[in-house]
Amino acid sequence: MNASVLLQVKGKLIVSCQALEDEPLHSAFIMSRMALAAKEGGAAAIRANSLPDVQQIMATVDLPVIAICKRDYAGSEVYITATLKEVDELMQANPPVIAMDATLHARPGMQLPELVAAIRARYPQLLLMADIATVEEARHAAQLGFDCAGTTLHGYTRETAGKTLADDDFRFLREVIDAVNIPVIAEGNVLTPEMAARCLAYGAHAVVVGGAITRPQQITRRFVSAMSQAEQDS
């Protein structure tokens, strides 16, 4: 049944509704209303962080949810659904998809091959999304049997710091699509509708947009920056 989720989101928009503890909109209720607004705008799915947010969103909208759990572990750079503990926690809500860091960085506890095997044994119907930062990581995720890969972490890891998905006309996205035979979801600093459409034109299975829709402090900052620059140029 869960496999149909990938068909449901093909060619469509997934909205990431997240607000961390230090952000103004941090609240499971507020994120559920963000999800409802996204649904009314035509979103095909929601990406959400933490069990409370996932539960509230799934109780509010009938869209599929890609669930994650962000948690820091000492001595590890991996923080998106890092261990089996986070997976078990999220599965209390029974989301159809869980996304996790699928970089080659050392993890706390089980490393990625063992973790994927453990998840498959415990939750055989669950779809797994690999959040990757490099083409090599995408290939590795496909070999491990992930159901789809997202470009989520490109630009956010030590090896890719300073890069963005749109660099060189989305070259990284195109390279990942060419390198693997699983659906590739474009995610990471997709700031405009035109950028999202371009990702689809290059073969992305779907597009995740987060801050450009659901983080008003970031949206406000872009307006303020552009206006300040215009004033300096005048």
C-alpha positions as CSV (number, residue, x, y, z in Angstrom):
1,M,0.0,0.0,0.0
2,N,2.8,2.4,0.9
3,A,4.4,2.0,-2.5
4,S,1.5,3.9,-4.0
5,V,2.8,7.0,-2.1
6,L,5.6,7.4,-4.7
7,L,3.1,7.4,-7.5
8,Q,0.9,9.8,-5.6
9,V,3.7,12.4,-5.4
10,K,5.2,11.9,-8.8
11,G,5.6,15.3,-10.6
12,K,4.1,17.1,-7.6
13,L,5.0,19.4,-4.7
14,I,5.9,18.1,-1.2
15,V,5.8,20.9,1.5
16,S,8.2,20.6,4.4
17,C,6.4,21.9,7.5
18,Q,9.1,22.2,10.2
19,A,10.0,24.6,13.0
20,L,12.7,23.8,15.4
21,E,12.6,24.7,19.1
22,D,14.4,28.0,18.6
23,E,12.0,29.1,15.9
24,P,8.9,31.3,16.3
25,L,6.4,28.8,14.9
26,H,7.6,25.8,16.9
27,S,4.4,24.0,17.7
28,A,2.7,20.8,16.6
29,F,-0.6,22.7,16.2
30,I,1.0,25.4,14.1
31,M,2.7,22.9,11.9
32,S,-0.6,21.0,11.4
33,R,-2.2,24.3,10.2
34,M,0.8,24.9,7.9
35,A,0.1,21.4,6.5
36,L,-3.6,22.2,6.0
37,A,-2.7,25.4,4.2
38,A,-0.2,23.4,2.0
39,K,-2.9,20.9,1.2
40,E,-5.4,23.7,0.2
41,G,-2.6,25.1,-2.0
42,G,-2.3,21.8,-3.8
43,A,0.6,20.0,-2.1
44,A,0.7,16.3,-2.6
45,A,2.5,15.3,0.6
46,I,4.1,16.8,3.7
47,R,7.5,16.4,5.2
48,A,7.5,16.8,9.0
49,N,10.0,16.5,11.9
50,S,9.3,14.9,15.3
51,L,6.6,12.5,16.5
52,P,4.3,15.2,18.0
53,D,4.3,17.2,14.7
54,V,3.8,14.0,12.6
55,Q,0.9,12.9,14.7
56,Q,-0.8,16.3,14.7
57,I,-0.3,16.7,10.9
58,M,-1.6,13.2,10.2
59,A,-4.7,13.9,12.3
60,T,-5.3,17.1,10.4
61,V,-4.7,16.3,6.7
62,D,-5.1,13.1,4.7
63,L,-1.9,13.6,2.7
64,P,1.0,11.2,3.0
65,V,3.7,12.3,5.4
66,I,7.5,11.9,5.1
67,A,8.5,11.7,8.7
68,I,11.9,12.6,10.2
69,C,13.3,13.0,13.7
70,K,16.1,15.5,14.1
71,R,18.3,14.8,17.1
72,D,21.9,15.6,17.8
73,Y,24.3,12.9,19.0
74,A,27.8,13.7,20.5
75,G,30.6,12.8,18.1
76,S,28.4,12.3,15.1
77,E,27.4,14.7,12.3
78,V,24.3,12.6,11.6
79,Y,21.1,14.2,13.0
80,I,18.2,13.3,10.7
81,T,16.7,10.0,11.9
82,A,20.1,8.9,13.1
83,T,19.2,5.6,14.9
84,L,16.6,2.9,15.2
85,K,15.3,4.7,18.3
86,E,14.1,7.6,16.1
87,V,12.5,5.2,13.7
88,D,10.7,3.3,16.4
89,E,9.5,6.6,17.8
90,L,8.2,7.9,14.5
91,M,6.5,4.6,13.8
92,Q,4.1,5.2,16.7
93,A,2.3,7.4,14.2
94,N,2.8,4.9,11.4
95,P,3.8,7.3,8.6
96,P,4.1,5.7,5.1
97,V,7.7,7.1,4.6
98,I,10.6,7.9,6.9
99,A,13.6,9.8,5.7
100,M,17.0,9.5,7.2
101,D,20.5,10.8,6.7
102,A,22.1,8.5,4.2
103,T,25.5,10.2,4.0
104,L,28.7,8.2,4.5
105,H,29.3,9.8,7.9
106,A,29.8,7.7,11.0
107,R,26.5,7.2,12.9
108,P,25.8,6.7,16.5
109,G,25.0,3.0,17.0
110,M,24.4,0.9,13.9
111,Q,25.9,2.1,10.7
112,L,23.7,2.6,7.6
113,P,23.7,-0.9,6.1
114,E,22.9,-2.5,9.4
115,L,20.3,0.1,10.3
116,V,18.5,-0.3,6.9
117,A,18.4,-4.1,7.4
118,A,17.0,-3.7,10.9
119,I,14.3,-1.3,9.7
120,R,13.3,-3.6,6.8
121,A,13.0,-6.5,9.2
122,R,10.9,-4.6,11.7
123,Y,8.8,-2.5,9.3
124,P,8.6,-4.2,5.9
125,Q,5.9,-2.0,4.6
126,L,7.7,1.3,5.4
127,L,9.2,3.3,2.6
128,L,12.7,4.7,3.2
129,M,14.0,8.0,1.8
130,A,17.7,8.6,1.7
131,D,18.8,12.2,2.4
132,I,22.1,12.4,0.5
133,A,24.7,15.1,-0.2
134,T,26.8,13.5,-2.9
135,V,26.4,11.3,-6.0
136,E,28.4,8.5,-4.2
137,E,26.0,8.6,-1.3
138,A,23.1,8.3,-3.7
139,R,24.6,5.3,-5.4
140,H,25.2,3.7,-2.0
141,A,21.7,4.4,-0.8
142,A,20.3,2.7,-4.0
143,Q,22.5,-0.3,-3.4
144,L,21.2,-0.6,0.2
145,G,17.6,-0.7,-1.2
146,F,16.3,2.8,-0.3
147,D,13.0,3.5,-2.1
148,C,13.9,7.0,-3.1
149,A,16.7,9.5,-2.6
150,G,16.5,13.2,-1.8
151,T,19.1,15.9,-2.4
152,T,18.3,17.2,1.0
153,L,21.8,17.4,2.4
154,H,23.7,18.8,-0.6
155,G,25.3,22.0,0.8
156,Y,24.8,21.0,4.4
157,T,27.6,18.6,5.0
158,R,31.3,19.2,5.6
159,E,32.1,17.9,2.1
160,T,29.5,20.0,0.3
161,A,29.5,23.2,2.4
162,G,28.8,26.3,0.3
163,K,27.1,24.5,-2.5
164,T,23.5,24.8,-3.5
165,L,21.2,22.6,-5.5
166,A,20.8,25.3,-8.2
167,D,24.5,25.6,-8.9
168,D,25.5,25.2,-12.6
169,D,21.9,24.8,-13.6
170,F,21.1,22.0,-11.1
171,R,24.1,20.0,-12.2
172,F,24.2,18.0,-9.0
173,L,20.5,17.0,-9.3
174,R,21.0,15.9,-12.9
175,E,24.1,13.8,-11.9
176,V,22.2,12.1,-9.2
177,I,19.2,11.3,-11.5
178,D,21.7,9.8,-14.0
179,A,23.5,7.8,-11.4
180,V,20.6,5.8,-9.8
181,N,17.6,3.9,-10.8
182,I,15.4,4.9,-7.9
183,P,13.2,8.1,-7.8
184,V,15.1,11.2,-7.0
185,I,13.4,14.0,-5.0
186,A,14.7,17.5,-5.4
187,E,15.1,19.2,-2.0
188,G,17.3,21.9,-0.6
189,N,16.9,25.7,-1.2
190,V,14.3,25.4,-3.9
191,L,13.2,29.0,-3.4
192,T,10.9,29.8,-6.3
193,P,8.2,28.1,-8.4
194,E,10.4,28.5,-11.4
195,M,13.2,26.5,-9.7
196,A,10.7,23.8,-8.7
197,A,9.5,23.5,-12.3
198,R,13.1,23.3,-13.5
199,C,13.8,20.4,-11.2
200,L,10.9,18.5,-12.6
201,A,12.0,19.3,-16.2
202,Y,15.3,17.7,-15.4
203,G,13.7,14.5,-14.2
204,A,13.1,14.9,-10.5
205,H,10.4,12.6,-9.3
206,A,9.0,15.3,-7.0
207,V,10.1,18.5,-5.3
208,V,10.3,19.4,-1.6
209,V,10.0,23.0,-0.7
210,G,10.3,24.1,2.9
211,G,11.5,27.4,4.1
212,A,10.4,29.3,1.0
213,I,6.8,28.4,2.0
214,T,6.7,27.6,5.7
215,R,9.4,29.8,7.4
216,P,8.2,33.4,7.4
217,Q,11.3,34.7,9.1
218,Q,13.4,33.4,6.1
219,I,10.9,34.8,3.6
220,T,10.9,38.2,5.4
221,R,14.7,38.2,5.5
222,R,14.9,37.8,1.7
223,F,12.5,40.8,1.2
224,V,14.5,42.9,3.6
225,S,17.8,42.0,2.0
226,A,16.6,42.7,-1.5
227,M,15.1,46.1,-0.5
228,S,18.2,47.1,1.4
229,Q,20.3,46.2,-1.6
230,A,18.0,48.2,-3.9
231,E,18.3,51.2,-1.6
232,Q,22.1,51.0,-1.6
233,D,22.1,50.8,-5.4
234,S,19.9,53.8,-5.9
